[in-house]
Amino acid sequence: MLTFSCIGILLLITAARADTALRCGNTTYVIEKGFFFGGTVTRRSGAAEMPFCFSDDPSVLTKILSFRDAEVWCVTLHHLSPHSRPLAQQLWVLNRLNRKLYMYDYVFADGAWALQQERFETCEIAPNN
């Protein structure tokens, strides 16, 4: 009985830790989720590899990566200066269940975020190598 319980727990942990790679167009997103929370996502395009949600200029671009069930969220806030309020926002949601990358663009107008554009890209499971 104890052996079956240990095997069951091991299988649950392995499933929760499962890594996924999705190819959306010419870009592959490799998702490595942590055991309990967090993780990393790498974006590969050709020979180039970089984090999915990383700011190359944190003084005017704030990026926040989060994991929500089968989704990976990257929120980008665009600032005019390091101490200003965000003027624009992009939300990218990579959904592993329906294999789509959703992209939303917002601007801050009249005290609220106004959706400017939304689009999605269909993805496919890619070999993780």
N, C-alpha and C positions, 0 to 999 in steps of 0.2 A: 504494500500500500504506500509506504514511504517513497519507494522508488518511482511509482507512478506519479505521485505528487511532485517530486523533484523534476521529473521529465516534463510534466505539465507546466510548471513554473518556468523552466528553461525555455520551452517553446513559446510561452507568452512573452518573455523578455526578448527573445530573438525576433518575434514578430513586431514588437514595439520598436525595436532598434533597427528594423529593416531599412536599408538604404534604397533609394529610388533614383533613377536617371530618366528625365523626360527630354525629348527632342522636340523643340518648337521652331519650325523653320530651319535655319542654319545654326541655331544655338542649342546646346545641350545644357540642361540644369541638373547638377548632381546634388541630391539632397541626402545629407547624413544627419539624421535626427538623433538627439541624445537619448539616454535611457529613460529619463523621467521628464525632462523639459529642455528646450533649447536645441541647438545644433548648428550646422553650417550648410550653406548652399553655395556651390561653385558654378560659375557660368563659363562654358567653353564654346568658343567660336573659332573654328579652324584650329590653329596651333596656340592661340591666345587663351589664357585661363585667368579668371579673376573672380573675386567674391561677387555674389548676386546682389547684395545690398551693402555696398561700400562707397563712402563718399571720398572722392579725390580732393575735394576742397571743403572741409568741415566748417569753415567760417561762414559759408553761404549756402551749403547743402547739408541738411541733417537727414540721415537715413536710419531707419529703425527696422530691424528684422524681427519677426515674431512667427511662432508656429501655433496654429489653431486647428486641432484635429488633423484632417488630411490636407490642410492648406498652409502655404508659406506666404506670409505677407511682407512686403517691403514698402514702407511709407517714406517718401522723399519730400522734405519741406524745403522750399526755395526761399532764401532770405536776400534782401538787398545788401545788408551789412551784417556783421557778426551779432549785433545786439538788436536787430529789428525783428518785428513780427514776421511770420511767414507770409509771403505774398501769393505763392502758388504751391500746389501739392500734387504729387503723383502717387497713385496707389497701384501696386502690382500684386496680384494674387495668383499664385501658382497652385492649382488644385490638382492633387494627385489622383483623386477618385474619378473625376470626369475628364482628366487629362487636357486641361485648358489653362492658358495664361490670360488672365483678365487685366486690362490696363485702363485706369481712370485718371483723367486730368481735371483738376479743380483750380479755381482762382478764388481769392478772398475778396468778396464784394458786398457792400452794404451790411457788413457785420456777420456774414455767413459764408460758408464754402459753397460755391456754385459749380455744378458739374459742367464742364466744357466739352469733354469728349470721352466716349467709352468705346472700347474695342476688345476683341479677344482673338486669340490664336489657338488653333487646335494642335495638340501635341501627341506624341506617341512614345511608348516606352522604348528607351534606348538601352543598349548594353552598357553596363557600368564598368569601364575598364580604364 
